[in-house]
Amino acid sequence: MYAFADGKVALKEENGQLHIPEVISSLSKEDTAGILQLENGAIATSTLSETQLKELGFSLHDIRASRLQIPADEFRALCRAKQLLFWHNNTMFCPTCGAPTFRSDFVEKKCPKCGHLSYPPLAPAIIVRVEKGADEILMVRAKNFRSDHYGLVAGFLEPGESLEECVERELMEETHIKVKNIKYEGSQPWPFPCGVMVGFSAEYESGEIIKQEEELVDAQFFHRDNLPKLPDGMSIARQLIDAWLTK
């Protein structure tokens, strides 16, 4: 069972690592605001305070801040649970007629009054590694980064836009450069609250960098022998950078 309270998840610490408890038997129905059944468990929204959870041997953690302390397979399962809970809590009533909804399938809700169907939302975003020659890549430092690392240009897909068009638009908006040979590299779920990052690589074509002042602190091409502080290893940004470094 995955238990959430105040936007955080209840975890247990073992040997310096955080783990999702297999069963939170200590949480009764009276201790939860509701239980959403999953294929391989359940999600509970706890009504207990952080102090009460600590007395039961659990501690509350911000998922994003703790992701490096959680085993990768458990983190992916936790991400799915978090996204499904977000969907469940935000579709309690039909957006068309306002009637209470019910789950008609694992990832489907149906309105008994008008028949409207709703599904877990996904917000796709691109992230792109821009290569200049064999030894340089474009890296940016965004104002909303939580640490002093540099990352890659990223942004949300807009209606009526292909993923490749999104790559071109985001690069033009944030750095004023043009690229060519855009290639898909991989993807990563990002449940904050319901994103999915779609990774690309591209080759620099033309233009001088002019950073978007509203969003970026810095943007420049870095040589592979002089890279700034990199993102953490669980991010798709770091995976894209590491793949380039091993070329």
Backbone bond lengths (Angstrom), bond angles and torsions (degrees), N, CA, C in turn:
res aa  C-N    CA-C-N  psi(-1)  N-CA   C-N-CA  omega(-1)  CA-C   N-CA-C  phi
1 M - - - 1.466 - - 1.524 109.27 -
2 Y 1.328 116.44 141.87 1.449 122.83 175.59 1.536 107.32 -106.09
3 A 1.313 117.95 122.82 1.464 120.93 -178.62 1.519 110.00 -113.58
4 F 1.327 115.54 128.33 1.452 121.89 -179.89 1.525 109.88 -117.21
5 A 1.325 115.93 146.40 1.457 121.65 176.14 1.523 108.37 -152.07
6 D 1.316 115.75 131.80 1.470 121.35 179.20 1.528 112.13 54.88
7 G 1.333 116.94 36.04 1.454 120.98 178.29 1.513 114.56 78.65
8 K 1.335 117.35 2.27 1.461 121.41 -179.80 1.524 109.35 -115.59
9 V 1.342 116.58 167.45 1.454 120.71 -178.21 1.527 110.33 -111.35
10 A 1.324 115.77 143.41 1.465 121.43 178.42 1.524 109.13 -83.89
11 L 1.327 116.59 122.27 1.459 122.51 -178.41 1.528 109.69 -130.31
12 K 1.328 114.85 165.74 1.464 121.04 173.98 1.517 108.73 -119.79
13 E 1.324 115.75 143.67 1.461 120.58 179.83 1.522 109.93 -99.79
14 E 1.346 114.82 128.75 1.458 121.20 177.89 1.522 108.83 -137.03
15 N 1.318 116.46 119.93 1.466 122.40 177.54 1.529 112.19 53.70
16 G 1.313 116.44 42.19 1.449 120.77 176.39 1.512 115.66 81.20
17 Q 1.334 117.87 0.44 1.460 121.53 178.02 1.513 110.30 -118.04
18 L 1.317 115.28 147.95 1.456 120.94 177.02 1.514 109.72 -91.33
19 H 1.333 116.74 138.91 1.459 121.48 -178.01 1.523 110.63 -132.89
20 I 1.326 114.74 149.65 1.454 120.96 172.24 1.520 107.10 -80.19
21 P 1.318 118.54 121.94 1.470 119.37 177.60 1.527 109.67 -62.16
22 E 1.332 117.30 135.69 1.465 120.66 -179.36 1.524 110.74 -63.30
23 V 1.326 116.72 -41.72 1.461 121.06 178.83 1.518 108.20 -139.20
24 I 1.302 117.11 126.87 1.459 120.03 174.95 1.525 106.84 -100.72
25 S 1.315 114.83 75.23 1.459 120.17 -174.90 1.524 111.67 -68.81
26 S 1.328 115.75 -19.17 1.462 119.23 -178.56 1.528 112.20 -70.73
27 L 1.335 117.09 -18.87 1.457 120.09 -179.00 1.524 109.85 -89.05
28 S 1.300 116.23 112.33 1.461 121.13 176.89 1.521 108.98 -88.88
29 K 1.317 116.77 173.95 1.466 120.50 177.55 1.521 110.99 -60.44
30 E 1.341 115.66 -30.22 1.458 119.56 179.57 1.528 111.23 -70.19
31 D 1.349 116.50 -20.79 1.462 120.86 -178.38 1.521 112.46 -90.25
32 T 1.322 118.10 -1.90 1.462 120.72 -176.23 1.521 111.20 -124.25
33 A 1.331 114.41 149.56 1.462 120.12 176.90 1.522 110.55 -84.13
34 G 1.313 117.03 -13.05 1.458 121.15 179.84 1.508 110.38 167.59
35 I 1.314 116.80 152.54 1.464 121.81 179.70 1.521 109.15 -123.83
36 L 1.322 116.09 127.46 1.458 122.98 176.87 1.523 108.21 -106.62
37 Q 1.312 117.27 115.67 1.461 121.18 -177.23 1.528 110.84 -74.59
38 L 1.336 114.90 135.31 1.459 122.05 175.42 1.523 109.05 -109.48
39 E 1.340 114.99 174.19 1.465 119.56 178.19 1.523 111.06 -62.76
40 N 1.339 116.38 -36.31 1.471 119.85 -174.82 1.529 112.07 -125.00
41 G 1.308 116.67 31.07 1.457 118.66 -179.98 1.511 110.71 160.95
42 A 1.330 115.85 -145.39 1.456 120.30 -179.17 1.515 109.13 -156.21
43 I 1.328 114.31 157.39 1.459 121.27 173.91 1.517 107.28 -113.25
44 A 1.318 116.71 129.16 1.458 120.58 177.13 1.519 109.39 -119.29
45 T 1.303 116.38 138.06 1.458 121.33 171.51 1.518 106.98 -97.55
46 S 1.310 116.58 109.40 1.460 121.34 -172.85 1.523 112.30 -75.88
47 T 1.318 115.67 142.25 1.460 121.25 173.48 1.522 110.65 -99.59
48 L 1.341 116.25 -0.08 1.459 120.15 179.78 1.525 110.23 -79.55
49 S 1.314 115.91 152.74 1.457 121.14 177.40 1.525 109.65 -79.55
50 E 1.325 116.05 168.96 1.457 120.06 177.80 1.527 110.57 -61.70
51 T 1.320 116.56 -37.66 1.471 120.98 178.23 1.523 110.92 -62.52
52 Q 1.330 117.12 -44.45 1.462 121.38 179.55 1.525 111.43 -64.72
53 L 1.326 116.40 -39.41 1.466 119.76 178.32 1.526 110.86 -66.51
54 K 1.320 116.91 -37.56 1.467 120.51 178.23 1.522 110.54 -64.29
55 E 1.317 116.73 -36.26 1.461 120.35 177.98 1.525 111.38 -65.17
56 L 1.333 117.21 -25.65 1.462 122.10 177.33 1.529 112.31 -88.61
57 G 1.339 116.57 0.90 1.459 120.52 177.29 1.509 114.81 96.74
58 F 1.337 117.63 9.04 1.458 121.57 179.71 1.522 110.16 -110.02
59 S 1.313 115.43 162.99 1.458 120.53 172.71 1.525 107.90 -138.78
60 L 1.335 116.31 147.14 1.458 121.28 -178.30 1.523 110.25 -89.30
61 H 1.333 115.23 137.27 1.466 120.31 -176.49 1.519 111.15 -136.54
62 D 1.320 115.50 142.02 1.455 121.09 169.96 1.522 108.02 -71.72
63 I 1.327 117.43 124.44 1.466 120.70 -173.94 1.517 111.45 -61.99
64 R 1.318 115.78 -46.18 1.459 119.47 -176.34 1.524 111.69 -63.69
65 A 1.325 116.27 -42.73 1.460 120.27 -178.21 1.522 112.13 -71.56
66 S 1.326 117.91 -24.50 1.474 121.63 -174.27 1.517 113.62 -101.46
67 R 1.327 117.81 3.30 1.465 118.77 -169.19 1.527 114.04 -62.23
68 L 1.332 118.06 -26.49 1.459 119.66 179.85 1.525 112.25 -76.73
69 Q 1.332 117.08 -13.78 1.459 121.45 179.70 1.526 112.46 -97.38
70 I 1.335 116.36 -2.99 1.461 121.30 -178.23 1.528 108.64 -107.36
71 P 1.338 119.01 131.32 1.470 120.49 177.18 1.525 110.93 -52.35
72 A 1.335 117.05 143.37 1.467 122.58 -172.18 1.527 112.91 -56.10
73 D 1.350 117.31 -42.68 1.458 119.25 -178.45 1.527 111.42 -67.37
74 E 1.338 116.46 -36.90 1.461 120.18 178.13 1.530 110.60 -70.17
75 F 1.324 116.17 -35.77 1.460 119.54 179.85 1.524 110.63 -64.83
76 R 1.323 118.10 -40.38 1.463 120.92 179.21 1.529 110.44 -64.66
77 A 1.332 116.50 -41.13 1.464 119.92 177.91 1.523 110.32 -64.82
78 L 1.319 116.27 -39.97 1.453 121.30 179.71 1.522 111.30 -65.58
79 C 1.338 116.45 -38.80 1.460 121.30 178.00 1.531 110.59 -60.64
80 R 1.325 115.67 -42.91 1.461 119.35 179.86 1.526 110.78 -64.43
81 A 1.326 115.97 -43.19 1.461 119.69 179.07 1.525 111.09 -61.82
82 K 1.319 116.67 -41.68 1.458 120.94 -179.22 1.529 111.03 -64.23
83 Q 1.341 116.55 -42.71 1.457 119.48 -179.83 1.529 111.63 -66.26
84 L 1.333 116.36 -39.50 1.462 119.54 178.80 1.521 111.32 -67.67
85 L 1.322 117.47 -36.15 1.462 120.35 177.54 1.525 110.27 -66.68
86 F 1.326 116.75 -40.11 1.469 120.90 177.13 1.524 110.21 -59.79
87 W 1.345 115.98 -45.40 1.471 120.79 178.22 1.528 110.97 -61.93
88 H 1.329 115.88 -46.73 1.461 120.49 -177.91 1.533 111.44 -60.23
89 N 1.325 116.65 -45.62 1.459 120.77 -176.65 1.521 113.24 -70.96
90 N 1.334 116.72 -22.76 1.463 120.00 -177.33 1.523 113.83 -103.57
91 T 1.338 116.82 8.67 1.469 120.12 176.62 1.521 110.04 -133.59
92 M 1.321 116.52 38.07 1.454 120.55 178.72 1.527 111.50 -69.15
93 F 1.360 114.63 -24.87 1.461 120.14 -179.75 1.521 109.84 -129.37
94 C 1.298 115.91 148.02 1.459 122.31 -177.28 1.533 110.43 -64.54
95 P 1.348 118.43 129.30 1.467 120.46 179.03 1.520 112.96 -72.39
96 T 1.345 116.96 -12.73 1.455 120.55 -178.91 1.523 112.33 -90.92
97 C 1.359 116.26 -48.32 1.472 118.44 -175.43 1.525 113.79 -121.68
98 G 1.335 118.23 -9.48 1.453 120.98 176.48 1.516 115.96 88.24
99 A 1.323 118.01 1.55 1.465 120.45 179.93 1.528 110.51 -75.74
100 P 1.343 118.27 152.51 1.468 120.66 176.31 1.529 110.94 -60.82
101 T 1.328 116.89 140.67 1.460 121.53 -178.95 1.526 110.84 -101.27
102 F 1.328 116.15 166.22 1.462 121.08 173.93 1.522 108.52 -139.68
103 R 1.327 115.68 154.46 1.468 120.02 179.61 1.520 109.07 -78.26
104 S 1.334 116.43 117.76 1.456 121.66 177.88 1.517 111.39 -95.27
105 D 1.334 117.10 -12.44 1.459 122.88 178.19 1.523 106.81 -157.45
106 F 1.342 116.40 176.13 1.461 120.37 -176.87 1.529 111.80 -56.77
107 V 1.343 117.18 -42.86 1.467 120.97 -179.46 1.522 110.06 -124.61
108 E 1.310 116.47 41.92 1.464 120.33 178.71 1.520 109.87 -145.18
109 K 1.316 116.08 135.91 1.464 121.94 172.98 1.524 108.80 -120.37
110 K 1.329 114.92 144.09 1.460 119.89 -177.66 1.524 110.10 -128.54
111 C 1.312 114.46 140.42 1.456 119.67 175.50 1.526 108.57 -87.14
112 P 1.333 118.73 122.41 1.462 120.75 -178.74 1.531 113.22 -70.16
113 K 1.326 116.13 -15.24 1.466 119.84 -176.98 1.527 112.52 -90.04
114 C 1.343 117.04 -51.23 1.477 119.57 -176.16 1.520 113.31 -111.97
115 G 1.354 117.02 -7.33 1.462 120.28 177.49 1.509 114.99 83.04
116 H 1.335 118.59 4.80 1.471 121.13 179.66 1.528 110.80 -60.35
117 L 1.335 117.05 135.27 1.457 122.30 178.46 1.529 109.46 -105.86
118 S 1.315 116.88 139.83 1.462 121.01 175.98 1.521 109.49 -131.61
119 Y 1.326 114.86 149.29 1.457 122.03 -176.11 1.527 109.14 -131.74
120 P 1.344 117.77 161.04 1.464 119.53 179.34 1.528 110.90 -57.10
121 P 1.330 117.74 129.60 1.469 120.09 -178.62 1.518 111.59 -74.18
122 L 1.313 115.94 148.38 1.454 122.44 173.97 1.520 108.32 -131.60
123 A 1.312 116.92 133.88 1.460 122.21 179.87 1.530 108.36 -114.21
124 P 1.341 118.23 94.03 1.461 120.31 -178.24 1.524 112.60 -71.43
125 A 1.329 114.80 140.78 1.466 121.43 176.96 1.514 108.68 -137.62
126 I 1.315 116.58 147.52 1.474 120.01 177.58 1.526 108.97 -95.94
127 I 1.317 115.77 155.63 1.457 122.79 169.18 1.520 105.62 -142.25
128 V 1.332 117.52 135.57 1.465 119.01 -169.16 1.527 112.41 -135.60
129 R 1.322 113.78 134.74 1.467 122.14 172.80 1.531 107.72 -96.08
130 V 1.332 116.33 114.31 1.468 120.98 -179.84 1.518 108.56 -100.70
131 E 1.332 115.45 120.66 1.459 121.48 -178.61 1.525 110.28 -101.16
132 K 1.325 115.92 135.26 1.466 122.21 175.61 1.515 107.65 -118.46
133 G 1.336 115.00 103.25 1.452 119.03 -172.11 1.519 110.00 69.57
134 A 1.322 115.95 -155.31 1.464 119.94 -177.14 1.520 113.45 -92.52
135 D 1.334 117.33 -14.04 1.461 118.70 -168.12 1.519 116.13 -125.70
136 E 1.330 118.77 6.58 1.452 119.74 -179.25 1.524 111.51 -131.30
137 I 1.324 115.90 144.68 1.469 120.90 172.62 1.527 109.45 -133.34
138 L 1.331 114.36 153.62 1.454 121.11 178.09 1.529 109.45 -80.78
139 M 1.327 116.53 128.27 1.456 121.02 176.52 1.522 109.61 -132.58
140 V 1.332 114.88 146.59 1.462 119.86 -176.59 1.524 110.21 -130.22
141 R 1.312 114.34 154.35 1.472 120.82 173.11 1.522 106.62 -118.07
142 A 1.330 115.54 109.27 1.458 121.00 -177.18 1.525 111.17 -85.80
143 K 1.315 116.05 152.02 1.462 120.75 -179.64 1.521 112.22 -66.40
144 N 1.345 117.43 -24.95 1.471 119.76 -177.78 1.524 113.34 -93.08
145 F 1.333 118.69 5.62 1.464 120.13 176.43 1.524 109.43 -65.56
146 R 1.345 115.66 142.52 1.462 120.29 -176.74 1.525 113.20 -85.91
147 S 1.328 117.16 -8.76 1.464 120.41 177.09 1.528 107.97 -137.13
148 D 1.327 116.39 -173.02 1.462 120.25 -175.95 1.536 112.64 -92.77
149 H 1.327 117.40 21.20 1.457 119.74 179.88 1.532 111.14 -79.92
150 Y 1.329 115.03 166.37 1.467 122.65 171.45 1.521 108.19 -106.01
151 G 1.315 116.80 153.28 1.458 121.29 178.72 1.507 111.65 -136.09
152 L 1.323 115.36 -155.83 1.454 122.00 -179.34 1.528 109.90 -114.37
153 V 1.317 115.81 158.15 1.465 120.16 178.25 1.523 109.21 -63.24
154 A 1.330 116.12 134.03 1.460 121.57 -179.16 1.520 108.93 -147.06
155 G 1.330 115.97 159.15 1.457 119.54 178.09 1.514 111.50 -178.15
156 F 1.324 116.28 160.36 1.459 122.17 -176.16 1.529 112.40 -79.29
157 L 1.306 113.99 145.25 1.456 122.00 175.45 1.521 109.72 -69.06
158 E 1.335 117.16 138.77 1.455 121.81 178.03 1.524 110.75 -103.16
159 P 1.338 118.20 156.71 1.471 121.06 -179.56 1.540 111.70 -56.33
160 G 1.330 115.80 138.25 1.458 121.18 177.44 1.514 114.57 75.93
161 E 1.320 117.45 13.30 1.456 122.62 -174.19 1.516 110.49 -115.86
162 S 1.334 117.90 136.55 1.456 120.64 173.32 1.524 108.64 -78.88
163 L 1.316 115.83 163.01 1.468 119.53 179.14 1.534 110.74 -62.54
164 E 1.335 116.45 -38.98 1.465 119.90 179.45 1.527 111.10 -65.86
165 E 1.336 116.59 -39.42 1.466 120.09 176.62 1.522 110.88 -64.66
166 C 1.325 116.17 -35.61 1.462 120.59 177.13 1.528 110.82 -63.61
167 V 1.339 116.87 -41.88 1.470 121.28 176.51 1.528 109.91 -56.72
168 E 1.330 116.42 -49.73 1.465 121.07 -177.74 1.531 111.42 -63.47
169 R 1.338 116.72 -43.36 1.463 120.33 -178.47 1.524 111.85 -65.92
170 E 1.343 116.78 -46.94 1.464 119.59 -178.24 1.527 111.53 -61.77
171 L 1.334 116.57 -39.96 1.462 119.44 179.18 1.523 111.20 -66.34
172 M 1.325 116.53 -39.47 1.464 119.61 178.64 1.522 110.32 -67.49
173 E 1.341 117.53 -42.62 1.461 120.39 -178.96 1.525 112.29 -65.85
174 E 1.335 116.09 -40.71 1.464 119.47 -172.73 1.528 113.44 -89.53
175 T 1.350 117.09 -29.15 1.470 118.71 -173.83 1.528 114.44 -134.28
176 H 1.331 118.63 -10.71 1.477 123.03 -179.35 1.527 113.55 65.48
177 I 1.328 117.87 26.17 1.468 118.59 176.42 1.523 110.44 -110.23
178 K 1.333 116.07 156.86 1.451 122.89 176.51 1.523 109.44 -107.74
179 V 1.334 116.32 148.82 1.460 121.19 -179.19 1.529 110.43 -129.69
180 K 1.328 114.85 169.67 1.466 121.74 176.71 1.524 108.60 -142.35
181 N 1.327 115.51 172.05 1.474 121.91 177.21 1.540 112.11 51.56
182 I 1.321 116.21 54.34 1.460 121.85 177.98 1.528 109.66 -73.26
183 K 1.330 116.86 127.31 1.466 121.21 -177.04 1.531 110.67 -131.65
184 Y 1.324 115.27 139.24 1.465 120.79 176.04 1.527 109.83 -72.19
185 E 1.351 116.32 136.91 1.462 121.09 -178.26 1.529 113.96 -120.02
186 G 1.323 118.87 -25.49 1.458 120.46 -178.36 1.525 110.54 158.06
187 S 1.335 116.22 179.55 1.462 119.96 -178.20 1.519 110.88 -145.57
188 Q 1.331 115.82 167.25 1.463 121.20 -178.12 1.522 109.68 -153.88
189 P 1.344 118.47 128.59 1.470 119.25 173.43 1.525 109.70 -66.07
190 W 1.316 115.97 144.10 1.464 121.00 -177.83 1.522 107.69 -140.75
191 P 1.330 118.20 87.79 1.465 122.53 -168.67 1.524 114.82 -81.68
192 F 1.329 116.59 54.46 1.473 119.89 -177.84 1.526 110.93 -128.60
193 P 1.360 120.41 65.73 1.467 123.02 5.05 1.529 114.53 -97.76
194 C 1.362 118.98 -21.49 1.468 117.91 -172.40 1.531 111.48 -150.23
195 G 1.311 116.69 41.00 1.456 120.42 -176.18 1.520 113.44 -89.17
196 V 1.322 114.42 164.37 1.461 122.60 167.65 1.526 106.32 -141.16
197 M 1.331 116.32 123.26 1.458 122.06 -178.04 1.521 109.18 -91.40
198 V 1.329 116.43 127.54 1.461 122.57 -179.87 1.525 107.77 -111.22
199 G 1.333 116.06 114.39 1.456 121.09 -172.58 1.515 113.95 -91.47
200 F 1.328 115.20 138.89 1.468 122.13 178.40 1.521 109.99 -133.12
201 S 1.334 114.48 160.83 1.458 121.44 166.33 1.525 106.74 -119.86
202 A 1.326 116.36 155.76 1.464 121.10 179.04 1.522 108.30 -155.03
203 E 1.324 115.43 160.72 1.461 121.02 178.29 1.523 109.72 -106.11
204 Y 1.313 115.75 137.32 1.461 121.06 176.48 1.531 109.56 -61.14
205 E 1.342 115.71 135.47 1.466 120.00 178.27 1.527 112.26 -112.78
206 S 1.342 116.28 -52.61 1.457 118.49 -177.50 1.527 110.66 -164.29
207 G 1.347 114.43 168.53 1.456 121.08 175.07 1.514 113.60 105.15
208 E 1.335 115.19 152.77 1.454 122.74 174.82 1.526 108.47 -101.74
209 I 1.308 116.81 139.77 1.462 120.18 -177.54 1.526 111.46 -66.03
210 I 1.323 114.56 124.24 1.463 122.06 169.40 1.525 105.55 -127.22
211 K 1.321 116.99 105.67 1.468 119.51 -173.44 1.529 111.76 -72.65
212 Q 1.321 115.00 147.72 1.454 122.31 176.85 1.530 108.39 -75.52
213 E 1.304 116.95 108.83 1.460 121.98 -171.95 1.527 112.68 -61.72
214 E 1.348 116.96 -32.85 1.457 119.86 -176.85 1.522 112.96 -68.20
215 E 1.346 116.94 -26.80 1.462 120.01 -173.11 1.522 114.95 -116.34
216 L 1.333 117.77 -27.39 1.462 120.30 -170.73 1.525 113.16 -114.12
217 V 1.323 114.41 141.86 1.461 121.76 171.54 1.520 109.11 -86.96
218 D 1.334 116.14 -36.80 1.466 120.83 -177.52 1.521 109.48 -156.66
219 A 1.334 115.93 153.04 1.466 122.73 175.12 1.521 107.42 -153.92
220 Q 1.328 116.02 124.93 1.470 119.69 178.89 1.516 110.60 -163.74
221 F 1.339 114.75 163.88 1.458 120.56 173.88 1.519 108.55 -85.09
222 F 1.345 114.96 132.14 1.458 121.19 178.94 1.523 110.23 -114.57
223 H 1.323 115.97 140.28 1.466 121.62 175.21 1.522 108.74 -76.69
224 R 1.330 116.89 148.15 1.465 120.89 -178.26 1.522 112.79 -60.60
225 D 1.333 117.77 -21.43 1.464 120.43 179.14 1.524 112.90 -90.95
226 N 1.332 116.63 0.59 1.465 119.80 -176.80 1.536 110.21 -144.79
227 L 1.321 115.60 52.72 1.464 119.97 -178.04 1.532 111.21 -80.82
228 P 1.326 117.82 149.38 1.474 121.04 175.51 1.524 110.06 -76.68
229 K 1.307 116.91 -173.99 1.458 121.18 175.92 1.519 109.50 -61.67
230 L 1.342 116.75 130.21 1.457 121.68 -173.44 1.530 111.95 -96.15
231 P 1.347 117.29 161.28 1.468 121.07 175.16 1.526 110.60 -64.35
232 D 1.333 116.65 166.17 1.458 119.67 -179.81 1.528 111.20 -69.96
233 G 1.318 115.77 161.88 1.454 121.88 -171.20 1.506 116.06 -68.99
234 M 1.347 118.99 -16.12 1.448 120.32 -179.41 1.524 112.64 -85.22
235 S 1.322 117.80 -11.16 1.461 120.88 -177.00 1.518 110.84 -83.74
236 I 1.332 116.29 149.48 1.458 119.99 177.06 1.526 110.37 -67.09
237 A 1.335 117.24 -26.49 1.460 119.83 176.23 1.524 110.51 -59.58
238 R 1.327 116.13 -46.24 1.471 120.31 -179.88 1.532 110.45 -67.25
239 Q 1.309 117.27 -37.75 1.468 120.91 178.36 1.527 111.29 -62.45
240 L 1.326 116.88 -40.32 1.468 120.89 177.70 1.526 111.09 -66.09
241 I 1.327 116.10 -40.08 1.470 120.42 179.62 1.525 110.63 -68.02
242 D 1.331 116.94 -45.04 1.464 120.99 -179.81 1.526 111.47 -62.19
243 A 1.335 116.48 -38.65 1.477 119.89 178.71 1.524 110.61 -62.68
244 W 1.315 116.79 -37.40 1.468 120.83 177.98 1.532 110.96 -70.11
245 L 1.316 117.33 -38.64 1.463 120.99 -179.23 1.522 112.88 -64.96
246 T 1.322 116.67 -25.98 1.462 119.79 -178.78 1.530 113.10 -93.12
247 K 1.319 116.79 3.65 1.480 119.73 178.08 1.509 111.21 -64.45
